[in-house]
Amino acid sequence: MLCVPLGILFVILKKFPLEVYRKNFRTAVKWGFWLSIFLVAIKVGTRNAVSREVLEGFATFVALVGESIFLLKFFKKFSSVETKDLFLNFSVPATVVALFLYHGFEIWLLPVNSSISALGNFFEEIFLTKIFGFVCGVIFASISSFFVCKAADALNDSRLKFVFFVQIAACMIQQLIILIQILMARGILTNDIWLDVMAPIINHSSWLIFVIFAAILVLPITLFSQPKPIKISSQNPAQYRKILANFFHKKRWGVAVIFSLILMTTSSTAGSYFANKQAEIVPAVEVFSEKNSVDVELSQINDGHLHRFVYHASTGENVRYIVILKGGSAYGVGLDACEICGATGYYERDNQVICKLCDVQMNKATIGTRGGCNPIPIEYSISDGKLKVPQAELEKNAKIFK
């Protein structure tokens, strides 16, 4: 999702007559690469100096602006692009750096968080599996993007524009969804309409990767549909055979892209299945409403472990919520869902609360407050030795679990 769009963008820039755009691209790649590593180091070293939400929201916004400007400009003939075009001089490097900051930050956090979670036990199966997967993923993404670049380079200008438009449109849709999620998590977009629209999208956000795969599939299809070169009368048979051989050689890159797509799809599906299988969540205990209140005995939840409950809403949804004793008489209470990852749920690992989708570890002290990957907080009260959640509160949030 980082390498492929950048690879196709570089192929587009190769068509431009001026070197300045390609130079800006290469400079932006270096800046984006090192900035993403630098910010991860600050994030891990200081914990609070870098807000992941703010960084990703800013990077996504800049990427959307840069991609929009580039799309408006690149429909011109490649040969007509001039160095004086300040918009392109801004949009290309801004887009590259923004994509690196967003995806790079996420990529480098994977091995760092895995190493921190391992607590020095670097020869355990879970840690070795994660690191092996990370290394293989980086290698495979690099090889796949190389195939994509070669296949894109074999297209004529009009077909290359079409492929790039489909690819960048798919990326922009994903980025727009991410930006809306962050604005919702920050409480900037609070209207219930946003929740109604975004809840089913967030709940199926893991499918977005397959939208990107589908956009990549357009590349070999477009390459295979290119017409065979017509023999010009001035060409002798040997020259024409050479042109045909080169034409069919280029199509082999399309075959390589298809094989890459098959491997990417199967590995993503198998990896997702394995991760979800390993992270089985505690079965939810069924609860019912009495006198407009859903009550749980404190004796059931005073062990300091994560407890999950499910209430059957009048509209048919199973509304799950979690409760954990944070310390003393303070409880963390929230829906088994967050505004970023949707209703995928949480589980307990080594006495820590973990988001099932993104494997982020929750700070127990923040459970019950809004923001980030924290559970969506809900109203509750403590009385008569029970933790009480208003029935209306669960009914109101049923739409999140559609």
N, C-alpha and C positions, 0 to 999 in steps of 0.2 A: 504493500500500500504506500510505501515511500519510494522504493527503487523504480517501480514500473512507470508511474507518472513522470518522475524526473528523467527517466531514460527516454521516453517519448518526447518530452519537452526538449531534450538536448538534440534529438534527431531533427525536430522542427528548426531549432536554432542553426543547425548545420546547413540548412537551406538558405539562411540569410546571407547576403553577400558580404556583410561586414563582420569582422572578427570581434568587435567590441562586445556584442551580445554573448558570444561564447566565452569570452574572457570574464565577463560579469558573472556568468553562470558558474564557472569553475571557482571563482573567488567566493561566491555565495555558498557553494557546497562546503568549502573549507571552513568558512565562518559558522555555518549551521552545524557542521560536525563538531567542532571544538566548543561552541557555545552550549550545545546540548549536553556534552560531557561536563562542562564547567558548572552548569546549573544543577545537574544531578549531584555533583560533588557538594555544592552548597546546600542542596535540599537534604542530603543524608547527614552532612556535617553539622547543620544548624537546626534541622527539623522544621523550624517555623519561618526561616528567612525567605523561602520560596514557596508560594502557594501554588500547588499543582493546578487547581481550578483556574486561578487568575492567569497563570502562564499559558495553559492550554486554550483558555478562552481568547486571550490576546492573539496567540499564534493562529488560531482558527479564523479569527476575524481578519487578520492581515492576509492570510492565505486566500480567503474568499474575495477580498478586495483586489489583490494582485491577479488572481485567476480571471476575475471578471474583466479587468482592464485588458489583460492579454487576449482574452477571447474576442473582445471588441476590435482589437487591432489586427489579429493574425489572419482575419479573413481577407485581407489585402493580398495581392501577389507577393510572394516572398522577395522577389527581386526589387520591389518598390519600397521596402522597409529602409528608412534612413536613420543615420546615427543621431540626428537631431530630435528624434522622437523621445522626449523626456518621460512620457508615460511608460513606454516599453523599458526604458533604462531603469525605471523604478520597479515596475511590476515583476519583471523576471527575477532579479535578485531577492526582492521582498518575498515572493512566493516560495522560492527555494529555501531561504533561511527559515521562514515560518513553518514549512512542512518538516524541516529537520528538527526544529524546536519542539513541534508537537509529537511527531512519531519518534524522533531520536530520544526525547525525554522518556517516553514510554519504553523504548527498546533497552536503554541502558539501565533503567530501574529494575528490569527483570533479573539480571545476574547479581546486581547489588543487593536487592531485597532477598533473593534466594540465599546469598552468602550470610546476610545478617540473621535470617531465620534459622540457618543451619547451626548457629552458635558454636562454630568450630568443628562440628561433626561433618566434615567434608567428604566422608566416604560412605555416607548413608545413601540408600537407594533413591529417596526423594530428591535430594540435592543433586546427585549425579545425573538423574533423569532430566531435571530442569536445565542444568548446564549443557548437557548433551543436546537437548532440544533447541536451546538458544543458539549454540554454535552451528548446528545443522540448519536452523532457520536462516541465519545470516548468510551462510554459504549458498543455500538454495535460492534465497531471494536475489543474491548477486548474479548467479548463473541464469536464473529465469529472466531477470531484467536485461541481461546481455542478449539472450535469445529475442526478447521483445524488441530491443534496439535494432538488431540486425533485420528482423522482419519488417519493422516500421521503415527502416532505411530503404527497403526494396520497393516501397509503394511510390506511386506517382504523387504529385503535389496535392491534387484534389482528394484522393483517397486517404492520404496522410492527414489532411485536415479533418476529414470525417472521423477517422479513428481517434484522433486527439480530442475532438469535441465530445465523443461518446465517453472516453476515459475520464476527461476532466469534469464532465457533467456528473458522472457517478461519484467522483471524489467530492465535488461541491455539495451534492445532496447529503452525503455522509457528514461532511463538515458542518453543514447547516443544522443537522439533527443534533450533533455534539454541542454546538453553540447554544441552541435552544435549551438543551438539557442543563448546561452550566448556568444559564440565566434563570432557569427554574430553581435549581439548587441554591442559588444565591438569593432567591426571593425577589428577583427583579420582574419576572413573569409569574404572576400569582393568580391570574384569572383561571377559573375552573375549566374554561374552554381549552386552554393549553394542555391541561392534564388529560382531558377527554381525548384530545387528538394524539398526544405524545405517549400515553400509557401503552397502547398496543404496539407502537413503534419501538419503544424502549424495551418492552418485554421480548421483542423478537430482533433486538439489535445485533445479536450474534450472526444473523443471516446477512448482514450488510457486506461481509467479506465476499459472499457469493455473488452479490451485485457487481463488485469489482471484478471478480473472475469472469462474469458474463460480459462485462465491458472489454476485458482482454480478449475474449473469444472473437470479438468483432474483428480484431487484427488479422488472424490467419484466414478468416472467412473472406475478408476484403482482399487479402493478398491472393488467395486462390481464384478469386473472381476476376482478376486483372486479365484483359485479353492478351492473347499471344501476339508477339511482335509481327507485323506484316513485312514481308520481304519487299525491299525497295529494288527497283530495276537496276540501279547502279551497283548493287551488292552481288558479289559472286557467291556460289554455294558454300564455300568455306567460311566466308564472313558471316553468312546468315546462320550457319550451324553454330558458330561461336556465340552469336547473339542469343540463339535458342538455348544453348547450354547454360549461358549465364542466367537466362530467364528461369529455367527450371531449377538451377542451383539456388536462386533466391527463394524459391518456394519451399525449399527444404527447411528454411528458418521458420516458416509457418508450421511445419510438422513438429519442429522442436518446441514451439510455443504450446501446441496442443498437448504434447507429452508433459510439459511443465504444468499446464493447467490440470491435467488428470492427477499428477502427483500432488499438486497443491490442494486440490479438492479432497482427495482421499486422506492426505496427512492431516488436514484441518479437521475433517470429520472424525477421524480416528483419535486425534489428539484431544478434541473436545469431549468425545465419549469417555476416554481414559480419565481426563481431569474431573469430569462430573461423577464418574464412578468412584474415584478416589475420595471425593468430597461429599459423601453421603450426609445429609442433614438429619438431625434428630426428628423422629415422627412428631407431628403436631398433635397436641391433646385437644380433643373437641370440647368446646365450651358453649354454654347457652345463656340466654338473657333471662333475668328475673327482675321484674319491676324496672324495666328499661336500663338495666345495668348488667354487665358481664363480669362476674366475680371469680377470683382465684384465691384460694387460701394461701397466706404468706408462708405457711409451713411447707408448701410445695415448691417454693422458689427461693428459699433462704440458704441454699447450699453454694451460692456463688457461681453456678454453672448456667449456661444458656438454656432457656426454656421456650418452647414454641407452642402457640395455641392457635386454634382455627375456629372461626365463627361463621356459620352459614347465613349469609345475608338474605334478605327477603327477595332480592333480584336474582339469586342463584349462585353468586360468586362465593368462593371460600376465602374469607378474609383472614389472613395469617398475621399474627403479631408476636413479638418476642419480648421476653422479660429477663433481666439479669440483675442480680444484686451487685451494685458497684462498690459498696462499702458502707459500714454502719447501717443506717436505715434508708440509704439512697438507692433507688432503683433506676435502671435504664429501661425505658419502655418505648417501643416503636413498632411500626409495621415491619413485616418480614420482606421489606422492599426499600429501595432507595431511589432518589430522583434521577440518578445517573444510570444505574444498571437495571432498574426496573424490579419486577417481582421475582427475581432469581433466588433470593433468600440468603441466609447466613448460616454458618455452622461453627462449631467450636473445635479448635485445634490447639493443644498445649495450653489450655486455659485462656486462649485468646479468641475473640470473635472475628471471623474471617468472612469477607464477601465471597460468595460462591462463584460469581462470574469473573471478577477481576483479581481475586486472591489478595485483596488489600486487607491488612490487619487493622481492626478498629481500636481506637483508644477507648477503653471502657468508660472513662470519665466523660467522654463526649456523647455517648449513646443517650438519646433523649433530646439532643439538640440538633437543629437543622444544619445541613451543609455537607459538602463532600460526598463520601460514600456511606455516610451514617444512615441508619434506619430512619425513615420518615417518622418524626415524633407524633404521638397521639396523647390526648388528654387521659388522665387517670387520677385516682385519689386513693388514699389509704385510710381505712376505717374498719372497726369491728374485726380486726385481724385478717382483713382481706384487701387485695389490690383490685380496685374497681375501675372498669373502663365503660364509659357511657355507650349504650347500644347505638345511639345516634352517630357517635364518632366512627364506629366501625361501618355502619351503613353508608355514611358519607364517603368513606374511602374504598368502598367495594369496587368502584370502577377501575382502580389500579390493578386489580387482579382479574380483569376480563381476559 
